[in-house]
Amino acid sequence: MRPCAPRARRLRPLPTPWRPPGAARLIFARPGIYSLGSPLSPAVAGGPPGSPPGPAPAEAEPVPGQSLRVYSDLHAFYYSWYGSPRREGHYIHWDHVMVPHWDPKISASYPRGRHSPPDDLGSSFYPELGPYSSRDPDVLREHMTQLKEAAIGVLVLSWYPPGMADDNGEPSDDLVPAILDTAHQYNIQVAFHIQPYKGRDDITLHDNIKYIIDTYGSHGAFYRYKNSMGKSLPLFYIYDSYLTSPEAWAHLLTPNGPHSIRNTPYDGVFIALLVEEGHTHDILAAGFDGMYTYFASNGFSFGSSHQNWKAVKSFCDANNLMFIPSVGPGYIDTSIRPWNNHNTRNRVNGKYYETALQAALTVRPEIVSITSFNEWHEGTQIEKAIPKKTPTRLYLDYLPHRPSLYLELTRRWAEHFIKEKEQWLM
């Protein structure tokens, strides 16, 4: 089996050593919950009963144009695949299937079928907005408000080409203009997280890049990264980049490749997914500009293990690559993979998130990515969640803290990150 995919719920095999004999899809890292570092300061955590109250939220529901600052070196992975009866006529993604284990004997011990919203969601947490539609303009505005509260300057949109979608979703490229327009009102920029659709390779990716830049590149919210040479280029995250060989990627991403986009109007900053240790050399050979780690489960993959980030950053520095560590507030996907509880990482009232953020800060990255704003299936969301009990479900929540806990923690850390960066550059 392979690391838990954030979009297509049919999980693909990794190269060895990830797939054990007979495993059709995914393999998991060692079980257990890892050391979570120092506790939250009482000022943020709220402290034990009887301690002084925590501060007011960063700022509740700012209106477009207000002066709350966001930071373009803080990116958050964002999913626009949710649907509800009011907008789409049926639920999309909230009714996610329960993915069977690859071993039929193990699978037989776990529930099968689909979730049944609105009381039974494919999530271990319950969103404050309920099982919403990503196409609802009010939802988009509220999401931008929350991103702005958290100081996140770049929304990294999970993207499939027109007419394509993940296994449990429906095409959503037509929603991109509304996301760009709404983000722009909040001074937030949008980057693209290109997902591995059937047939994706160096040639089709060339078409995707051309389409995205031609269609959306002139929008005021379209994110461009300014490099050390002062050049601003679109930045693309390529999920599951290891599914295509380094030799094929090099055709597109190295200056002498047969259909290279380097030094053309479609050049960009291309960030590959680092899963295994050997991928570092593959990413370099392929001509990528950097690497990110995506998974919010510390210890799950080589790339997502905080203890490896220093070595990865050293490799990147030595080879003129960007390292973008991905941090998350926790991980739990047992609502859609009931057999996967050994990969759960408890949130510990925000301590797990703070530990990840500190681990990222330690390697002095140019950019930090957050997994995720709203990947509810895998329990990595920082979006507001509320306590909820139904006749069949008791959802996890952020108590004893506010629904905005992870937005507040993100802003506090972002401001610290920016101050630290100013010191590094001096």
Secondary structure by P-SEA (a helix, b strand, c coil): cccccccccccccccccccccccccccccccccccccccccccccccccccccccccccccccccccccccccbbbbbbccccccccccccccccccccccccaaaaaaccbbbbbccccccccccccccccccccaaaaaaaaaaaaaaccccccccccccccccccccccccaaaaaaaaaaaacbbbbbbccccccccaaaaaaaaaaaaacccccccbbbbbccccbbbbbbbbcccccccaaaaaacccccccccccccccccbbbbbbccccaaaaaaaacccccccccccccccccccccaaaaaaaaaaaacbbbbbbbccbbbcccccccccccccccccaaaaaaaaaaaaaacccbbbbcccccccccccccbbbbbbcccbbbbcccccccaaaaaaaaaaaaaaaaaaaaaac
